[in-house]
Amino acid sequence: MRMTKARLLACTFIVSTAVSTPAWAQDTENSGAINSNEIVVTAQRREQTVQDVPLAVTAVGGEQLEQQGVRNIDNLGQTAPSLSITTGGGGTQVFMRGIGSTNTNAEGDGAVAVHLDGIYLARANALDAQFYDISRVEVVRGPQGTLYGRNATAGAINIITNAPKFQYEGAASIEYGNYDTLITSGMVNAPITDTLAIRGAFQSARHDGYLKVVDGVDSRPGNDRDDQDNMSGRLQLLFKPSDKFKATLRGDITHQGGAGPSTVPYPLLSKNPYDIYANLNISRDNTIFGGSLEMEYDFGFATLTYLGGYRELQLKSYTENLQPDNHRRGSVDNNQKSWSNELRLSGGSDKLEWVAGAFLFNEKSTTDFRLRLATGLDLTFIQNPIKADSMAFFGQATYSLTDTFRLTGGLRYTEDNKSRNGGTYLTTPEGDIVTQVAVNLADASWHSTDWKAGVEFDAGPDSMLYAQVATAYKAGGYFDGLPPNTYDPEEIISYEVGTKNQFLDRRLQLNLSAFYSDYSNLQVSAVETIAGEAALVTRNAGKASIYGVELETAFDITPSDRVDFNGSWLHARYDKFVLPMGDPFVNNDANADLVRCYEADYSQAAPRAGDFSGCRLARTPEWSFTAGYSHNFELANGGSIVARAQTHFESAKELEFHGFETNHQGSFTKTDLSVIYVSPDDWTLQAYVRNLENKAVRTNANSNAQTGNALIGDSSYAPPRLYGVRFSANF
């Protein structure tokens, strides 16, 4: 059967709009079969198809990202099991298999290592960069301490952009939707010479605020929140003088304006959580840029790869109180720089695949936060500098005992050091110090040796069984104040078994994994009061056990119909977590009769111990799944229409670890609909609706730590119902 270009593109759209499934292409000779043209991933630092990787890994192709409106990392959450990504007022927070970090400050670390073209993104704000001209995203679940090392106790996310090619091509798109959403993007690729190629891409994205300010004191309402006004660009240069050597130079820049993500106070003053009362004008002026150089040389027996990168974040935000009797201003100026270098040597034969390397990371940050007081002085929080240094050596090898049975072993040694020197001061508007209010000092070092052992067995040509045990480590850190103000590294040992299968001439894919993770010194962050001011404090929970099951499946019922499903069941609770001196909420008698998960003896005077043992970890629904259906309608003109519906479900969860009812998010569903017309002339037109239910879902919640009153605080909400149209063309 002859396949037209439009029909092939339509089939691609059916696959690309399916959730968490490889980009299979239809066999032109047998319309009922699917060949093995799967997404190639580098989750193990070498090229493999998704089904050949003995890990719980989900690959999401660039076409799928575009069709589902995944414009940044926080839209990625429903594409893979056990993955939750939210963006609040403090930055992006990534949770995987129940583990993540709410500490988005300059000294905090995540539990999921995120890489852009191999470069580690250390800061949460760096994750807000836009998704455009993306080749694929790899979501690798479970500890990745051997190959990814730094802060990969929960897993890793690899974002891979489209590389330059030695051919001419281009693309452009424009999207318009409610909230005056306007997104434009474009890409041009061209060969300069036989050995030099260039690729450039850009995206502009804006929309009005989802949070509408409806009132204010003396008719002076502040500006709307949760808006977007971003521009991004990327340039890549490929030099390939021979088949043995190639070098890629990359540079990117993103500017973020508008008010950006914000929070809503509770209890709500309006029946609509997207209507808020505020007298503040908030704005931001963020610039994120970076560059990298990747060089690769093939010696024949092995390949040497060097990857060096630089990332810088210039984060500026401003707040102005519009009340006439309280006309105060505040500003935050953060500058964060990081350098990373990795050298890898990898090789393989019929029996052995191996990789060894070294990694070096340096980070330096400065913070200047100022709040104008009624006295005319500024309360100034200065951290200059905040430093982090990391060094690691690693290796991993896979040996084939037979054609169907393989063993894997890996080892990594890491050293980390973190330090800071700063404090809080009263200063004049000109910046002169009047007096010091508080001091923040810290200097600490840690080291760890992590390992992995695994086995895999090919039960058939399209079926694999695997099992592994792995460890990982997340460096310790510090919080505001004087020593002792440090917390210990987070450590994990995880056991996992899984199977990957394709049946019915590869029309049915079924991947299943089960895991048990034992955490020691799990890092838990919450807002507390230090020197009379609210501060984010990280503590170590003694132990936590997390275990669960994950399923990913897709079935091509007919050449035109596909169903897909990914889901997880997760048990995640603290085995031992006691705060001997409590915290602002445990020590507030007003919380004695509230619904909560912790135990405390309120008959005793504060400070009192709070026992959180048995409490469920925050951001971890017991059940979650995404299910979708796609259908392709072929048209007489050679074009086609691809329709898709998908729904995402999460059971109830706690948004922070105290378990207060005020910080509880109930179960919800989120349904997305999409219809795409695929022209035979290489252009498409899409109409979509996202969050059809228009349900207000909270993604973050924190009670007021300065008062210790659990009934008041702030929340962040996921976007409301969105709808629009998108036109794209290739040339």
C-alpha positions, 0 to 999 in steps of 0.5 A: 500500500502506498503511503502519501506524505500526509498520511505518514504525517497523520500516523506520526501525529497519532503516535506523537499525541499518545502519552509516554509511548515511543514514536513508532512509524507504520510499516508501508508494506503491512498496514496492520504491523508496526516496525521498531522505529522507536525513539533512540535514547541515551539514558545509559550514556549510549544510544539504545531504543527505549525497549532495550534499556533495562530501566524505567524510562519514558521517551517523549518525542518533540512532535508529541510535546508540540501537539500536547502543548508542553511548552515548558517542564511543568507541562511534562508531568502527565506524560510519565508515571510517578512524575509530578512537576509544579511551578509556584512562586518560588520556582519549579519543583520536580517530584518523581516516585514521591521524592523531590524538593521544595527548597528552590533557594540558591542553596537548595538542591533537587532530587531529580537531576535535569540536563539540557543537552547533557548540561546539568541545570542546578537551579530550579529557575533554570528549568523554566526555559521554554520547550521548542525545537526539541528532539525528545525528553527522557524521563528516567525513574529511580536512583541514577547515582552511577551515571548521573551522580549529583542529586539524582536520588529520585531520577533524571530528566534529559532534554535533548534539542534538535541538532544541526543537520547537513540539509536545508529545512525550516518550520514556523508556527503560531498559536492563539488562545484564551487569556490572550495567549500568543505563541510564535516559534520558528526554526531554520537549519542550513549547511554552511559548508560540507563540514559546517552546519548551523541551526537556529530556533526561537519562541515567543510566548505570552498570556494574560494572568490566570489570577485576576486582581478584582479589588484593592484598598482605596481602589488601588488594585495590584496587577494580575498574576500568573501571566507570561511574557517570555522570549527564547532563542537558541543557536547551534553550530556543528563542525564535522570534518570526518566520520571520526570527529565532531564538535557542537557549539550551543548557545541559548538565552531566555528572557522572562517578564510579567509578574510570573507565577504567584500564590493565592492567600487562604482562606479564600476571599472569593468563591473563585480561587482565580480572583484575588484581592491584592494591593501589590504590583509585582514584576520580574526581569529574568534573563537565563542564558548558557553555552556548551561545547560538546566534542567527540572523537572515535578512536575505533576501540573507544569514543572520547567525549568532552562536554563543557557548559556554562549557565547563568541566571540573572533573576530580578523581581520587584514589589510595590505596595499601592496602599497610600499609608503603606507605600513600600517597595521590595526587590530581589536580585539574584545572580547564579553562575555554574560551570560543568565539565565532563570527560567520558571514554566509552567503548564496546564489543560483542560481549562488553559495553562500558563507559568511564568518566570524570565530572567537575561542577562549580557554582557561585550565587549572590543574593540581594533582597531589600524591603523598605520599612516604615522607618525609611530604612531597608531590611536587606538580606545579602548572601555574597557569595554562596558556593558549591563545588562537586567532583566525581569519578564514575564507571559502568559496564554491561557484560553479555554472558550469553546472547540473552543474559547480561550483567551490569555493574557501576560505581561512582565516587563524589565529593561535595563542598558548600559554603556561604557568607552573608546575613541580614542588615538594616541599610539606608536606601543608598545601601550603607549598613546601619546595623547587622540583624542576623548572620548566615555562615556555613561551610561543610563537605560530604562524600559518597560512593554509590553503586549499581548492580543489574541483570537483564534477560531476553525472554524473546525477540520482543520481551525483556526482564530486568532487575537491579539494585542501586544507590544514590546520594544528594549532598547535604546543605545548610539553612539560615543562621549560625552553625549548627545549621547544616543538614546531612546528605540524603541517601537511598538504596532501591530495588527494582524489577521490570519487564518490557514487551511488544506483542501482536506484531509490535502493535501492543507495547506493555512495560511494567516495573515494581520498586522498593526504595529505602531512604535515609536522612530524607531531606524535608523542607518547610518554612520556619521562623529564624531571628523573627523572619520566615525562612525555608529550613531543611531537616533530615527525616530519619527514614522513609520507605517508598514502594510502588508499581508503574505501568506503560502501555499502548495498543494500535487497535487498527491502523487508524486507532490507538489507545495508550495508558500510563499509571502508578500506585505509590506507597510513600510514608515516613518510617521515622521522622521526629522534630525533638523541638517541634516547629512553629506549627507543632508549638502553636496550641491553636493547632491542637484540635486540627486535622493533622498527621503528626503526633504531639503532646499539647498538654506539655508546654512548648517547645514540644516534640512532633512525631511525623512517623507514618505521615504520607510524603507530600506531593505523592498521590496513591493512584495516578494515571493518564489514558488517551485515545487517538483516531485518524480520519483519512480524507479524499484530498490526501490529507487527514484529521487526527482527533485525540482525547486524554484524561489524567487522574490523581487521587488525594494528596498532601501538599506539605508534610504536616497533613493539615486539612487546609493543605490537602488536595482532593482527587481530580481529573484533567481532560484534554481534547485535540483535533488536528488537520494534516494537509498534504502540503506539509502544514497543520491546523490544530484546535485544542481544549486543556483542563476541560473540567476547569477544576481549580487544582492546588499545586502548592500550599504552605501555612503561615510559619511566622504565626504558626497558624495552620488555618492561614497561608498561601497556595498555588494553582494549576492553570484553568481551562485553556483553549485555542488554535495552532497553525504550523508549517514545514518548509 
